[in-house]
Amino acid sequence: MIVYVLVNIVLYLCTVRGRNVTICTIMVNGGTLPYEYRKSGPAVDIAIENIKSMYSEVFDVNYIYMDAGLKCSENGFGAIAADVYYNDNIDVFIGPGL
């Protein structure tokens, strides 16, 4: 399912922004949340690798993972998102933290 969603997002962005698309995920790392990196990060990694292998002729996907630590507030996520958005030219954020 996540591959389908990512492919649709990336294909749309390619029509708007060109061949290169940069995706960022900000996740907590550790703790008991069901979407923390150790539990859901591998699914995102697999989806990104599948997209890269299936569509490498069509577009390039750059993936950036940002670690929010054990517990991150809304302000913490916002600060990380703003920093990576302006410094790395992020096209799309994926994840429950935003």
FENMO-V647168 format. One record per residue. N is the residue number from 1. RES is the residue in one small letter. OMEGA is omega as a letter, one per 30 degrees, with the letter a starting at -180 (NA if undefined). Layout:
n->N res->RES omega->OMEGA
n->N res->RES omega->OMEGA
This chain:
n->1 res->m omega->a
n->2 res->i omega->l
n->3 res->v omega->l
n->4 res->y omega->a
n->5 res->v omega->a
n->6 res->l omega->l
n->7 res->v omega->l
n->8 res->n omega->l
n->9 res->i omega->a
n->10 res->v omega->l
n->11 res->l omega->l
n->12 res->y omega->a
n->13 res->l omega->l
n->14 res->c omega->l
n->15 res->t omega->a
n->16 res->v omega->a
n->17 res->r omega->a
n->18 res->g omega->a
n->19 res->r omega->a
n->20 res->n omega->l
n->21 res->v omega->l
n->22 res->t omega->a
n->23 res->i omega->l
n->24 res->c omega->l
n->25 res->t omega->l
n->26 res->i omega->a
n->27 res->m omega->l
n->28 res->v omega->a
n->29 res->n omega->a
n->30 res->g omega->l
n->31 res->g omega->a
n->32 res->t omega->a
n->33 res->l omega->a
n->34 res->p omega->a
n->35 res->y omega->l
n->36 res->e omega->a
n->37 res->y omega->a
n->38 res->r omega->a
n->39 res->k omega->a
n->40 res->s omega->l
n->41 res->g omega->l
n->42 res->p omega->l
n->43 res->a omega->l
n->44 res->v omega->l
n->45 res->d omega->l
n->46 res->i omega->l
n->47 res->a omega->l
n->48 res->i omega->l
n->49 res->e omega->l
n->50 res->n omega->l
n->51 res->i omega->l
n->52 res->k omega->a
n->53 res->s omega->a
n->54 res->m omega->a
n->55 res->y omega->a
n->56 res->s omega->l
n->57 res->e omega->a
n->58 res->v omega->a
n->59 res->f omega->l
n->60 res->d omega->l
n->61 res->v omega->l
n->62 res->n omega->a
n->63 res->y omega->l
n->64 res->i omega->l
n->65 res->y omega->l
n->66 res->m omega->a
n->67 res->d omega->l
n->68 res->a omega->a
n->69 res->g omega->a
n->70 res->l omega->a
n->71 res->k omega->a
n->72 res->c omega->l
n->73 res->s omega->l
n->74 res->e omega->l
n->75 res->n omega->l
n->76 res->g omega->l
n->77 res->f omega->a
n->78 res->g omega->l
n->79 res->a omega->l
n->80 res->i omega->a
n->81 res->a omega->l
n->82 res->a omega->a
n->83 res->d omega->a
n->84 res->v omega->l
n->85 res->y omega->a
n->86 res->y omega->a
n->87 res->n omega->a
n->88 res->d omega->l
n->89 res->n omega->a
n->90 res->i omega->l
n->91 res->d omega->a
n->92 res->v omega->l
n->93 res->f omega->l
n->94 res->i omega->l
n->95 res->g omega->a
n->96 res->p omega->a
n->97 res->g omega->a
n->98 res->l omega->NA
